[in-house]
Amino acid sequence: MSLVGPRPERPEFAGRLSTEIPFYAFRSAVPPGITGWAQVNAPYAADDLAHHRLKLEYDLYFIRERSLALYLLTLLRTVSTALVGSRRARTTA
């Protein structure tokens, strides 16, 4: 496990999502992380397939564009979200 990377999905969901969403298995190309680009940019996916697809787009972007700068930006946004709260919650309230 890594500090930053695609968050691991529960096995019962991962199997179903890999059959329903193309390229979902590519998330496992890098070690899973405690936080990730999808976590700081997308809303909680719950069981909505559209949200899982959006999170997959963020995860694949992170995998494709992996760099120290993106890693550090993800950590910075994670700390900011933990201290201040979600930007999405403030803009919709």
Buried (B, 14 or more C-beta within 10 A) or exposed (E): EEEBBBBBBEEEEBEBBBEEBEEBEBBBEBEBBBBBBBBBBBBEBEEEEEBBBBBBBBBBBBBEEBEEEBBEBBBEBBEEBEEEEBEEEEEEE
